[in-house]
């Protein structure tokens, strides 16, 4: 059964025509998203700027109770 | 407060989210609908054993695969944006969205990933029925993924089954059933998925019409059209029905959105539905100007749509902003007073907790809880800020409804002419059919504009305005990412169009 499953994927990937181009696009896209965009442009704001959940909660509460401060 | 906040950042963050969501939504509905259409085609093949249906199924499955591959993971960028641009919001809703999105991830992974390989690689390796089962599971799995995303979105339109935890600044789930079976979420899901079926049917109509115009693959195109137009007609009728349900729920939980959809400033009983109209752009809430330069109104229909009662009162923007004591409608001004008490209560609670004054904390918490339903209004500076941008919602709604109605007639005309075997002799209709796919896209995006712009200024209805939901970032950072996404998504769209058109021009023989 495992052998059949393996060959399903193995032969399937080997015989792809359009699929080869599509997989290239998928990998390039995922690389751009995770290795460039996520790392350099989309840090998790709270995870990056605060060490603990208590600090994060405090920051959000500050924004909720004094929204005019710390928003710039 | 709101004037003191850097609105530019909020607007760039909103524009980036809108851009990402609208691009994402080019691919998603095609995946949702085409997966079912492929399952229908393959079911006919398994039932009849006719190899032509197998060839047909494989062709549309290839186009489904292209769209899936280009669109996959484009939604992840939305999650990046939550963490970066909307961190206050992300923190506050983490407990609510965690469960639906985790279930979505698992359902997508196990159902789609497992059966995808069988669907594409399993021809001639597994039995016909096993392969058909895999195809159906991909269709069900894709649509199940959408369920959880739309439940999360439905919660933002109508937050239920939760309680705000003032210590952690989070909305915590108290009733999973209320979240999942919220009528708003359910009507949202059925409306969106049925419109995806319609959109995918239009895709098949467009490609098949092009073949008929080129006099290529005629039998193939007619078979494809028969299934797609039947599915499309049923889907478009269901879209009309679910759209009515959706508007009914909006009337109950988001009356401002309904009033904006109708350009209704002064409430009426009975209220008529504006079938067509030209808005007066200088109209503002509370002034004496006529909201319309020209309008065609159908009497009583809006009352029926909103309340299921042709004589009922439907509130307008002025009633909702300034209140209407005769109709027992609390205005935004009064809600703002209560909202500011909630904000003050929350601040006092936090201050009392910090110094360990439990009595003061308890009093502050009572004040907060008494007014917490109006929390979001506490961040508004004027009552008029609770009004979304009316012209965009009014016209988007009419574009969506107008095109939805047109699609019903289009599918019916195609089916009639297919039945009479006259379709090939109607080049104008075929050209219209080929173009209608793009109209379907316009209708879809217009629908999302009504849903999302219509609930502004709220990120979470009545509880959290977008100005507070955002991160403390400067506008420049968000502006850069907006243009990066514009380039990335445009490149993906060009890639999809190039590969898709190449595959369509090769046709079913190229499989």
Interface residues (C-beta under 8 A of the other chain):
Chain A: X4 X8 X9 X11 X12 X13 X18 X19 X21 X22 X23 X25 X26 X29 X30 X32 X33 X37 X38 X41 X42 X43 X44 X45 X46 X47 X53 X56 X57 X60 X61 X63 X64 X65 X66 X67 X68 X70 X71 X72
Chain B: X1 X4 X5 X6 X62 X65 X66 X69 X70 X72 X73 X76 X77 X80 X81 X83 X84 X85 X87 X88 X90 X91 X92 X117 X118 X120 X121 X122 X125 X166 X167 X168 X169 X170 X343 X346 X347 X350 X379 X467 X468 X470 X471 X472 X473 X474 X477 X480 X481 X484 X488 X492 X495 X499 X503
